[in-house]
Amino acid sequence: MSEEDSIAISGKKILLVEDDDAFRNVLRRNLELDGYQVFEASNGRVAQNILGFETMDLIISDIRLPEVNGIELMHFVKRTKPIPIILITGFPEMGLEQELIELGATQYLEKPFKREDLLKLLKDIFGEPSVEEVIKTQTDDYEYCKIDIDDFISGREMKYDIFVRLSDQKYVRIAHEGADLSQERIKSFKEKNIKFLYLKKEDFSKYIEFSLFLAPVVSASHINKEKKFLFLRKTNELILEDIYLNGVNEISFDNAKTVVEATVSTVTAQEDLFKVIQLLNEHTDFLYAHCIGVSVYGAMIAKTLKWNSPVNIYKISMGGLFHDVGKKEIDRDILNKPKQDRSPEETKIIESHPMRGMEILRKVKGIPNDILQIIFQHHENCTGQGYPVGLRKHAIHPMARLIAVANEFCSYTIKNPENPEGCSPEIAIKKILENEPNQWDHNVLSALMEVFNYPIPLEFAKGRVRKKPVENTSEIAFKRKKAF
């Protein structure tokens, strides 16, 4: 199924009824990725209550549920509201599908099922959106960046308009430039189950307090907008399918996903950066997925360390996204070789990518120096045995120390020539601890362990310093000579 085929009719409401929290979360993310508005219930009784006050377009329900099971829920629905229902089960029986269809189920799926199978059923039920609907959806969504409502900084004069998103790609302004969006109003929106606020893309740089728009931005044609939308869509799919790892803190992951989506969306608005990121995506099968992974887990680690200011979080996210940009100039055959198969000359070429990357990005107006330092120093380590300079811990930028850990972690968990199958987060952390843990900043490494609820070694816990939240990078004290 092509990317265009999987675009949903916007605004359709789906009630997802599933008692397995992990499975429900994954399914919800995939449905939201395709434009559906998802309501959740952990059992049939809760689902009945939701149906009492909310009109749904479709129900997806497991059969085996506590209190009221899927069959009973289906009978309830047929008696009260003629809503299509897809029943799913992990315990298929001979003849069950036909029996369920005869009882009134619209469709039936056996676990595990592929995302494509579910999308095909949804297309059969809802029909396919018109080209006009698809283009409108793409154009409207492309114009905005979303911010987790819990991360939004209120109590100050806004330099931009603030919006909330309704169904059917409708955006409503809730605060004008120059106004103050108070904590009370934020609270009232949260009580209405509004999870995100939106800014116009051209205003997003004001929110994160650095601008990528100092260079003239070429006005994108309609075709370019569609191309960029599909690129953003592919990024979202990568996050859900390749980057999400079992055992991760769900709330933290969703928060980081929002940050990275906004970062990539901002990058696509700057023509030079969009070309660079496209080249990363096209250069090798694994490179862009790795960069997205480092961006996501870098943002999660930063949040765990209480580096809460938007300035820092988005610098970390963008530094992770571009940390390996220098590899786009290196021959694919060298990149695709496992480390042990490279010649000394090829290893030297690989180790040139931090310098190459810094030179590429420093040509783009508006790139903060912190991001350049991340790109240049992400292979330095705390023992002074890294490259390209061999800096020791206190000479390495704190953000580069953080991205170094995220980079090492993702080199194990995300498929690449060294690890063709990837591995679990637990195995990845164990390997990092076994392989000279003093290479890494222990505070950062401990924060990574917290993200996955991995037991922190006693020697790390004893030496760990919980610093006060960092409000911006000028508060991160470090002394070093400039490397360029």
Stockholm file with secondary structure:
# STOCKHOLM 1.0

chainA/1-484         MSEEDSIAISGKKILLVEDDDAFRNVLRRNLELDGYQVFEASNGRVAQNILGFETMDLIISDIRLPEVNGIELMHFVKRTKPIPIILITGFPEMGLEQELIELGATQYLEKPFKREDLLKLLKDIFGEPSVEEVIKTQTDDYEYCKIDIDDFISGREMKYDIFVRLSDQKYVRIAHEGADLSQERIKSFKEKNIKFLYLKKEDFSKYIEFSLFLAPVVSASHINKEKKFLFLRKTNELILEDIYLNGVNEISFDNAKTVVEATVSTVTAQEDLFKVIQLLNEHTDFLYAHCIGVSVYGAMIAKTLKWNSPVNIYKISMGGLFHDVGKKEIDRDILNKPKQDRSPEETKIIESHPMRGMEILRKVKGIPNDILQIIFQHHENCTGQGYPVGLRKHAIHPMARLIAVANEFCSYTIKNPENPEGCSPEIAIKKILENEPNQWDHNVLSALMEVFNYPIPLEFAKGRVRKKPVENTSEIAFKRKKAF
#=GR chainA/1-484 SS CCTTTTCCCTTCEEEEECSCHHHHHHHHHHHHHTTCEEEEESSHHHHHHHHHHCCCSEEEEESSCSSSCHHHHHHHHHHHCCCCEEEEESSCCTTHHHHHHHHTCSEEEESSCCHHHHHHHHHHHHCCCCHHHHHHHHHHHHTEEEEETTTCCCSSBCSSCEEEEETTTEEEEEECTTCBCCHHHHHHHHHTTCCEEEEEHHHHHHHHTCCSCSSCCCCCCHHHHHHHHHHHHHHHHHIIIIICCTTSCHHHHHHHHHHHHHHHHHHHTSHHHHHHHHHHHHHCTTHHHHHHHHHHHHHHHHHHTTCCCHHHHHHHHHHHHHTTGGGGGSCHHHHTSCGGGCCHHHHHHHTTHHHHHHHHHTTSTTCCHHHHHHHHHTTCCTBSCCSSSCCBGGGSCHHHHHHHHHHHHHHHHSCCSSSTTCCCHHHHHHHHHHSCGGGSCHHHHHHHHHHTTCCCCHHHHHHCCCCCCCCSGGGSCCCCCCCC
#=GC SS_cons         CCTTTTCCCTTCEEEEECSCHHHHHHHHHHHHHTTCEEEEESSHHHHHHHHHHCCCSEEEEESSCSSSCHHHHHHHHHHHCCCCEEEEESSCCTTHHHHHHHHTCSEEEESSCCHHHHHHHHHHHHCCCCHHHHHHHHHHHHTEEEEETTTCCCSSBCSSCEEEEETTTEEEEEECTTCBCCHHHHHHHHHTTCCEEEEEHHHHHHHHTCCSCSSCCCCCCHHHHHHHHHHHHHHHHHIIIIICCTTSCHHHHHHHHHHHHHHHHHHHTSHHHHHHHHHHHHHCTTHHHHHHHHHHHHHHHHHHTTCCCHHHHHHHHHHHHHTTGGGGGSCHHHHTSCGGGCCHHHHHHHTTHHHHHHHHHTTSTTCCHHHHHHHHHTTCCTBSCCSSSCCBGGGSCHHHHHHHHHHHHHHHHSCCSSSTTCCCHHHHHHHHHHSCGGGSCHHHHHHHHHHTTCCCCHHHHHHCCCCCCCCSGGGSCCCCCCCC
//
